[in-house]
Amino acid sequence: MNWLIFIILTISVLSVLFIILTDGRYFGKGLMRLIYDIVGPRMFNARSESDRWYALARQLQLNGEETILDIGTATGDLPLTLATLPNFRGKIVGIDWSPKMIAVAQEEARQRKLNTLTEFQTADVRQKLSFKHEPLSYSRPHCTRPN
């Protein structure tokens, strides 16, 4: 009897790990979204990576007029950080598939009075995106200039 319980628990744990590691690609997209919505806001808001984003801005030699799309923005750390650059007057749009993450990002932008420089949208990059801000200067995660 103990072996049966052990086997069932092992299969269950391995199944959940498979779903998480494959981002719900094969089955379990609903479970993946649930985990992301529950754990994500606390995990991504735990600490800012602002030093990393300021270094990226220097590397990209941003002049402050760019339109930037942050794909997979989570709680909006990158857009919120870049919007605080001294000469930034452009627009940074962050998209994420989690409405809860986007709500956290929007609230943070509102509290920090950065909502004129940032915009957050719920979107799934596996679907067609409607991006109204043209021309696009940079896009993350690749941080390349689109042609």
C-alpha positions in Angstrom: 0.0 0.0 0.0 2.8 2.4 0.8 4.4 1.8 -2.6 1.2 2.6 -4.3 0.9 6.0 -2.5 4.6 6.7 -3.3 4.1 5.9 -7.0 1.0 8.1 -7.2 2.7 11.0 -5.4 5.8 10.7 -7.6 3.7 10.7 -10.8 1.7 13.7 -9.5 4.9 15.7 -8.7 6.6 14.8 -12.0 3.4 15.8 -13.9 3.3 19.2 -12.2 7.0 19.8 -12.8 6.5 18.8 -16.5 3.7 21.4 -16.8 5.7 24.1 -15.1 9.0 23.4 -17.0 7.2 23.3 -20.4 5.1 26.5 -19.6 1.9 24.5 -20.0 2.8 24.0 -23.7 1.5 20.4 -24.0 -1.3 20.4 -21.4 -2.1 22.3 -18.3 -2.1 25.9 -19.6 -4.8 26.6 -17.1 -2.7 25.3 -14.3 0.3 27.3 -15.5 -1.8 30.5 -15.5 -3.1 29.8 -12.0 0.4 29.2 -10.6 1.7 32.3 -12.4 -1.2 34.5 -11.1 -0.8 33.3 -7.6 3.0 33.2 -7.2 4.0 35.7 -9.9 3.1 39.1 -8.4 4.9 38.3 -5.1 7.9 36.8 -6.8 8.4 39.5 -9.4 7.8 42.3 -7.0 10.2 41.0 -4.5 13.1 43.0 -5.8 13.8 45.4 -8.6 16.5 44.7 -11.2 16.8 48.5 -11.9 20.7 48.3 -12.0 20.4 45.8 -14.8 17.9 47.9 -16.7 20.0 51.1 -16.3 22.9 49.1 -17.7 20.8 48.0 -20.6 19.7 51.6 -21.3 23.4 52.6 -21.5 24.2 49.7 -23.7 21.4 50.5 -26.1 22.3 54.2 -26.0 18.7 55.3 -25.5 18.1 59.0 -26.3 14.8 59.3 -24.5 12.5 59.4 -27.5 12.1 55.7 -28.1 9.0 53.5 -28.2 9.8 50.3 -26.4 7.8 47.1 -26.2 8.5 44.9 -23.1 7.3 41.4 -23.9 6.6 39.4 -20.7 6.7 42.5 -18.5 5.4 40.7 -15.4 4.9 43.5 -12.8 6.5 46.1 -15.1 10.0 46.5 -13.6 11.7 47.3 -16.9 9.2 49.9 -18.1 8.9 51.5 -14.7 12.7 51.7 -14.4 13.4 53.1 -17.9 10.6 55.6 -17.4 12.6 57.2 -14.6 15.6 57.9 -16.8 16.2 61.7 -16.6 15.6 62.5 -20.2 13.0 59.8 -21.1 10.0 61.3 -23.0 9.1 58.2 -25.1 6.7 55.5 -24.4 7.2 52.0 -22.9 4.5 49.4 -23.4 4.6 46.3 -21.3 2.6 43.2 -22.2 2.0 40.1 -20.2 -0.5 37.2 -20.3 -1.5 37.6 -16.7 -4.2 40.2 -15.8 -3.0 40.2 -12.2 0.6 41.0 -13.2 -0.7 43.8 -15.4 -2.9 45.2 -12.6 0.2 45.3 -10.3 2.2 47.1 -12.9 -0.6 49.6 -13.6 -1.0 50.4 -10.0 2.7 50.9 -9.5 2.8 53.2 -12.5 -0.1 55.2 -11.1 1.5 55.4 -7.7 4.9 56.6 -9.1 3.1 59.0 -11.5 4.7 57.2 -14.6 1.4 56.3 -16.3 2.0 58.9 -19.0 5.2 57.3 -20.1 4.2 53.7 -19.5 1.3 51.5 -20.7 0.5 48.0 -19.7 -1.7 45.5 -21.6 -2.8 42.0 -21.1 -1.8 40.0 -24.2 -0.5 36.6 -25.2 2.4 36.8 -27.6 1.3 33.4 -29.1 -1.7 35.3 -30.5 -1.7 38.2 -32.9 -0.7 41.4 -31.2 -2.2 44.8 -31.9 0.5 47.3 -31.2 -0.6 50.8 -32.0 2.6 52.6 -31.2 4.7 52.9 -34.4 7.5 52.9 -35.1 8.8 50.5 -32.5 12.4 51.3 -31.3 13.2 48.3 -29.1 11.5 45.1 -28.1 12.5 42.8 -25.2 13.4 40.0 -24.6 15.8 40.3 -27.5 16.4 44.1 -27.2 17.0 44.6 -30.9 15.9 47.3 -33.1 13.2 46.1 -35.5 13.7 46.6 -39.2 
